Amino acid sequence: MPLDVSTFDLNRIDARFIENPHPLLHQLRAERPIFRNADGSVYLTRHDDCLKVYQSRDMLSDKTEAFGEKFGQCPLHKHHTTSLIFNDPPYHTVVRKLISGAFTPRKLAEFEPLIEGIVDRLLDRVEDLGTLDLIDDFAKVLPTEIISFMLGIPEEYRARLRGYSLAILGALDPVVPEDRIAEGNRAVEEFGEILGDLIDHRRANPGGAMQGEVLESLIFGEHQGRRLTQDELIQNCIFLLNAGHETTTSLVGNAVGLFLDHPDQHRRLLDDPSLIDTAVEEVLRFDSPLQIGNRLAGEDIVLHDGVLPKGTYIHTSIAAANRDPAVFENPDMFDIARKPNRHIAFITGIHVCLGATLARVEGRIAIGRLVRRFPKIAANGTRQRVPLARFRGWGTLPVTV
Ligand code: HEM
């Protein structure tokens, strides 16, 4: 049975929606661009409505109440209500200012050769393997390495990081079974302990960091005389790691999946490697790693087709906005040379992705070098999606090179 607007509710989505949400999203945007779910929340699918929500200072990110109802008092609640993404000014401003120090052009310039080195090493391994899972053996390793390096996380812990990340972020899906909440709680606790020890160590040994590590500036940095507390540090480092690797893994995995499905675009990039920058932007638009955002209306907001009153809980469909025919010509066409490309995969406004430049650099280097080195890359069996509505990526992607 095809997905249908008359029976749709964002809180009751199923595997068909996760597999391909776009037929339904097009229908929603055309017929009910301000869609009301049974719980009273709305789901926005127009590009201009999503933009307006993100750009308004009256739209709030604080989720203390919503997460209180969803999780009760538990480690997941503490984590999600302490990380900057789910907070408003003034706390958001302080944490953002302190973390921004880690993403300056100078720091990013330090990372570029590091990223190239890691990618080349991983590609050597890919060549040795010949037959591999593109996610496990390549896409997930790079962002984990980079962010672990930034936070000074030792090698022996790195294998566990993706599991932690999926468990913590998975609990943000609209529908979350009990066992997934328990898994998320365990992940926050275990990961929190590891980070707590690292922070204590760096606090006691300032100046001992390797080039590029940002932990020290997070510990000792000040904004208007305020430093982060131990809890704020731990939870925001957990967040930084989650924000930094699941999404970038998806960017790289989605790119390869799209090239396998669109051999003409794969050929085009091989023929003209200078298209890599627009190709990365098109992957971000076409299969946005983060598909849904949320805000609470702190004041009434006027949208294209109506007014949302103060207190409305809003879901923004980044996925739908990025396929809005009012903004993108042939929105369902994957076109690696698309220009302009006003996608909102990193959103906009005060919470605009802090790691966007880093993610673009990682994407450009990883996808560009992979495609150049293995022009005959081919599918080798069935891929499986990460079974989440909020995050779009491949859980497994078997290939031969
Ligand atoms: C393709 C990769 C990525 C995508 C698609 C992505 C997407 C996003 C989006 C949509 C938001 C806004 C969420 C909201 O407020 O509703 C966000 C926030 C954020 N991202 Fe990214 N991200 C990516 C990679 C990264 C990386 C590599 C890092 C850091 C290492 C990072 C760090 C952050 C941080 C710190 C925030 C919170 C900003 C704030 O609340 O002020 N992201 N990201």
Residues whose N, C-alpha, C, O or C-beta is under 5 A from the ligand:
A	BS01	HEM	L84 I85 R96 L240 A243 G244 T247 T248 L251 P289 L290 G293 N294 A345 F346 I347 I350 H351 V352 C353 L354 G355 A356 L358 A359
